[in-house]
Amino acid sequence: MNKLPSKLGGYRRYGALYGDLNDIVWNSQTEESFEDKWADFIDEYNLYDNTWLSDLYDDRRMWVPIYFKGEFWAAMRSTVKEQKELEDDAADSRGVIPCATTSPMEKQFQQEYTTSIFRDVQIEFVKKANCRVSAVDEQGPLVCVKVEEEKLVNDTILCVPYDVHFDRSTQELRCECNLFESSGVLCCHCLEVFHSYKVYKVPSSYVLPRWSKKIKRKHTYVKSIHDVSRSDESHVAFRGLCAHFYNVAQEFVGDDDETALLHVTLEETRAKLAAHHPKMRSESVSDIQTNIGSQSSNDVGVDDIQGPSKVTTKGRPKSKRLGYALEKSFKNSRRRK
């Protein structure tokens, strides 16, 4: 989308074209609606012969948000974004950026999250001012709230509705925009529902440890001036693996059966590697113990040295996706009615 000005800037109706395309990409609620709107867009602006747009559409499953609905992709952050996070982590030690509203929830996120992620959270708190509850369907503790968000598209205010499922007994909710499920940030629609039901403290399940300023960051393979101790070999290996994975995905992404087989194969390989890693570490420790025993047999015996306890690795936990239980209970409630 960053290439739009250079690719389509010469069109006479570029301003309207740009607004319509952004609306289609970011506001389509289903895959079918995206594809229908895209076809209408191509027809409206007579862009049948534009090869750049044709290539974009062919690769839509790799970049259009609706195709990632419900999948957590927050870890797929650009190098620039990673660099910014590192700089913001350093800034956290010097202070915090001020809240944009008087919401106690925003204050809670300010205290918990790194500066980089808190900026994303703040955007949703600001957008909350453009949201209002238009309808409520209650089934016991389960509530379906329709939230309308006002959006400016081509100098026209549009009210876009979103369904938010909310369990008042557990304070669990899920919005059909799937912002939290995909990026880990609560959307403005969920914030409006919390506010409507006087929930002023963020439930712990929506404050993710991965964004906390209170934990030490795990190893990252993004080069940074803040960490000069990282080996060049690990970066080369990491980039090589990413390129290999990308090429394989490109080759087989067009067929659902092949894609499913690739997922299964990757999980099996990951499980084997996870089991192999502690085994290799155990053998390495055993070799060290043997050497120590042979060199210092008078001081300590090999049998006296205890190896590290083995940790059973299970691979990816067999858990349901975020929000699955809430959706299931809401559907069962409606079915009983």
C-alpha positions in Angstrom: 0.0 0.0 0.0 3.0 2.3 0.5 3.6 2.2 -3.3 0.1 3.5 -4.2 1.3 7.1 -4.9 4.0 5.9 -7.3 1.9 3.2 -8.9 -1.5 5.0 -9.2 -0.7 8.6 -8.5 -1.1 9.5 -12.2 -4.8 8.6 -12.3 -7.1 11.6 -12.6 -9.4 10.3 -9.8 -6.5 9.3 -7.5 -7.9 10.9 -4.4 -11.2 9.0 -4.5 -9.3 5.8 -5.7 -6.9 6.0 -2.7 -9.8 6.4 -0.2 -11.9 3.6 -1.7 -9.0 1.1 -1.8 -8.0 1.8 1.8 -11.6 1.3 2.9 -11.8 -2.0 1.1 -8.5 -3.3 2.5 -9.0 -2.2 6.2 -12.8 -2.3 6.6 -13.9 -5.5 4.8 -15.6 -7.7 7.4 -15.3 -11.0 5.4 -13.2 -12.5 2.7 -16.2 -12.6 0.4 -17.0 -8.9 1.0 -13.4 -8.0 0.3 -13.4 -9.8 -3.0 -16.8 -8.4 -4.1 -15.7 -4.8 -3.2 -12.3 -5.3 -5.0 -14.2 -6.4 -8.2 -16.4 -3.3 -8.0 -13.4 -1.1 -7.4 -11.6 -2.5 -10.5 -14.8 -1.9 -12.5 -15.4 1.6 -11.1 -12.0 2.9 -12.0 -11.4 0.7 -15.1 -8.2 -0.9 -13.8 -8.5 -4.2 -15.5 -5.1 -3.8 -17.3 -3.2 -2.7 -14.2 -0.7 -5.6 -13.6 0.4 -4.2 -10.2 -3.1 -4.4 -8.8 -3.6 -7.8 -10.4 -0.4 -9.1 -8.6 -1.6 -7.6 -5.4 -4.9 -9.3 -5.6 -3.3 -12.7 -6.4 -1.2 -12.3 -3.2 -4.1 -11.0 -1.1 -3.9 -13.9 1.4 -0.4 -12.7 2.4 -1.2 -9.0 3.1 -4.9 -8.2 3.5 -5.9 -8.2 7.2 -9.2 -10.1 6.8 -7.3 -13.2 5.6 -5.4 -13.2 9.0 -8.6 -12.8 11.0 -8.2 -14.5 14.3 -4.5 -15.3 13.8 -2.0 -13.7 16.1 0.5 -12.0 13.9 1.9 -9.3 16.2 5.3 -11.1 16.2 5.6 -10.3 12.5 7.0 -6.8 13.1 9.3 -5.0 10.6 12.9 -4.3 11.3 12.1 -0.6 11.7 9.4 -1.4 14.2 11.7 -3.7 16.2 14.4 -1.0 16.2 11.7 1.5 17.5 10.7 -1.0 20.2 14.3 -1.2 21.4 14.6 2.5 21.5 11.3 2.8 23.3 12.4 0.2 25.9 15.3 2.5 26.6 13.0 5.5 26.9 10.8 3.6 29.4 13.6 3.8 31.9 13.5 7.6 31.6 9.7 8.1 31.9 6.4 7.4 30.2 4.3 9.2 27.7 1.2 10.9 29.0 -2.3 9.4 28.7 -4.6 10.8 25.9 -7.8 10.4 28.0 -8.9 10.2 31.6 -9.8 6.5 31.3 -8.4 4.4 34.2 -8.0 1.6 31.8 -5.6 3.7 29.7 -3.7 4.5 32.8 -3.4 0.8 33.6 -1.9 0.1 30.1 0.4 3.1 30.5 1.8 1.5 33.7 2.1 -2.0 32.2 3.1 -1.7 28.6 6.2 -0.5 26.8 6.0 2.9 25.1 5.9 1.4 21.6 2.8 -0.8 22.3 1.2 1.8 24.5 1.1 4.2 21.5 -1.0 1.6 19.6 -3.3 1.2 22.6 -3.7 5.0 22.8 -4.9 5.0 19.2 -7.8 2.8 20.2 -8.7 4.9 23.2 -8.8 8.0 21.0 -11.0 6.1 18.4 -13.4 5.1 21.2 -14.7 8.7 21.1 -16.2 7.9 17.6 -18.0 4.7 18.9 -21.5 4.3 20.3 -23.6 1.3 21.3 -26.6 1.1 19.0 -28.2 -2.2 20.0 -28.0 -4.9 22.8 -29.2 -8.5 22.7 -29.0 -10.1 26.1 -29.1 -13.9 26.8 -28.5 -14.2 30.6 -25.0 -13.1 31.3 -24.1 -13.3 27.6 -24.6 -10.1 25.6 -24.2 -9.3 21.9 -23.5 -5.6 21.6 -23.6 -3.8 18.3 -21.1 -0.9 18.3 -21.1 1.7 15.5 -17.9 3.4 14.7 -17.9 6.6 12.7 -15.2 6.7 10.0 -14.3 9.4 7.5 -14.2 8.0 3.9 -13.8 10.4 1.0 -15.1 13.3 3.1 -18.2 11.3 4.0 -18.9 10.0 7.5 -19.8 6.3 7.5 -21.2 4.4 10.5 -19.6 0.9 10.4 -21.3 -1.6 12.8 -19.3 -4.3 14.7 -20.7 -7.1 16.9 -19.0 -7.5 20.2 -19.9 -10.7 22.3 -19.5 -10.0 26.0 -19.8 -12.4 29.0 -20.7 -10.2 32.0 -19.9 -13.1 34.4 -16.3 -13.5 33.3 -15.8 -10.1 31.6 -14.6 -12.0 28.5 -15.4 -10.4 25.2 -14.6 -10.7 21.5 -15.2 -8.3 18.6 -15.7 -9.3 15.1 -12.9 -6.9 13.9 -10.5 -9.4 15.7 -7.9 -6.7 16.5 -7.0 -8.2 19.8 -6.8 -11.8 18.4 -4.5 -10.6 15.6 -2.3 -8.0 17.2 -2.9 -8.3 21.0 -4.3 -4.7 21.3 -7.9 -4.2 22.5 -10.0 -2.5 19.9 -12.0 0.7 20.4 -15.3 -1.4 20.1 -14.3 -3.6 23.1 -13.3 -0.5 25.1 -16.7 1.0 24.4 -18.4 -2.1 25.6 -16.3 -2.2 28.8 -17.2 1.5 29.4 -20.9 0.9 28.8 -20.9 -1.9 31.4 -18.8 0.1 33.9 -15.8 -2.2 33.7 -12.9 0.2 34.7 -10.1 -2.3 35.2 -8.7 -4.3 32.3 -9.1 -8.1 33.0 -5.7 -9.7 33.3 -6.3 -11.9 30.2 -6.2 -8.7 28.0 -2.9 -7.5 29.5 -0.3 -9.5 27.6 3.0 -10.2 29.3 4.8 -10.0 25.9 4.2 -6.3 25.9 5.1 -5.7 29.5 7.9 -3.2 30.4 8.6 -5.2 33.5 10.0 -8.3 31.8 13.4 -8.8 30.1 13.2 -9.1 26.3 13.9 -12.5 24.8 16.6 -12.9 22.2 15.8 -11.2 18.9 17.5 -11.6 15.5 17.0 -8.0 14.5 20.3 -6.3 14.5 20.5 -3.2 16.8 23.1 -0.8 18.1 21.8 -1.7 21.6 23.2 -5.2 21.3 26.6 -5.7 19.7 27.3 -9.1 21.3 25.1 -11.0 18.8 27.0 -13.3 16.5 26.9 -12.7 12.7 26.6 -16.4 12.2 23.2 -16.5 14.0 21.9 -13.7 11.8 23.0 -15.3 8.6 21.4 -18.6 9.7 18.2 -16.9 10.7 17.9 -15.0 7.4 18.6 -18.1 5.4 15.9 -20.1 7.2 13.4 -17.2 6.8 14.1 -17.1 3.0 13.7 -20.8 2.7 10.4 -20.8 4.6 9.1 -17.9 2.5 10.0 -19.7 -0.8 8.3 -22.9 0.3 5.2 -21.0 1.5 5.0 -19.1 -1.8 5.1 -22.4 -3.8 2.4 -24.2 -1.9 0.1 -21.5 -0.5 -2.3 -21.8 -3.5 -3.6 -25.2 -2.6 -5.5 -25.8 0.7 -4.5 -29.5 1.0 -0.8 -28.7 0.4 -0.9 -25.8 2.9 -2.4 -28.1 5.5 0.2 -30.7 4.8 2.9 -28.1 5.2 1.5 -27.0 8.5 1.5 -30.6 9.8 5.1 -31.2 8.5 6.4 -28.0 10.2 4.8 -28.9 13.5 6.2 -32.5 13.3 9.7 -31.0 12.6 9.4 -28.5 15.4 8.4 -31.2 17.8 11.4 -33.4 16.8 13.8 -30.4 17.1 12.3 -29.5 20.5 12.9 -33.1 21.7 16.4 -33.2 20.1 17.6 -30.0 21.8 17.5 -31.1 25.4 19.0 -34.5 24.4 22.0 -32.8 22.8 22.4 -30.5 25.8 22.3 -33.5 28.1 24.9 -35.4 26.1 27.1 -32.2 26.1 26.8 -32.0 29.9 27.6 -35.7 30.2 30.8 -35.3 28.2 31.9 -32.4 30.4 31.2 -34.5 33.5 33.3 -37.3 32.1 36.2 -35.0 31.5 35.9 -33.5 35.0 35.8 -37.0 36.4 38.9 -38.2 34.6 40.9 -35.0 35.4 39.9 -34.7 39.0 39.1 -38.3 40.1 40.7 -37.8 43.5 38.3 -34.9 44.3 35.0 -36.0 42.9 33.5 -38.9 41.1 31.5 -38.7 37.9 28.6 -40.4 39.7 28.4 -37.6 42.2 27.7 -35.0 39.5 24.0 -34.6 38.8 22.9 -33.9 35.3 20.1 -31.4 34.6 16.6 -32.7 34.9 14.9 -33.4 31.6 12.0 -31.2 30.6 9.3 -32.9 28.5 8.5 -30.8 25.5 5.1 -31.0 24.0 5.3 -28.7 21.1 2.4 -26.3 20.5 -0.3 -26.6 23.2 -3.6 -28.0 21.9 -5.6 -25.1 22.9 -8.6 -23.4 21.2 -8.1 -20.0 19.6 -8.7 -16.9 21.5 -12.4 -16.2 22.1 -13.6 -19.7 21.1 -15.2 -20.6 24.4 -17.2 -17.3 24.5 -18.4 -17.7 20.9 -19.5 -21.3 21.6 -21.4 -20.4 24.8 -23.1 -17.5 23.1 -24.3 -19.7 20.2 -25.5 -22.4 22.6 -27.5 -19.8 24.5 -29.2 -18.5 21.3 -29.9 -22.1 20.3 -31.7 -22.8 23.6 -33.8 -19.8 23.1 
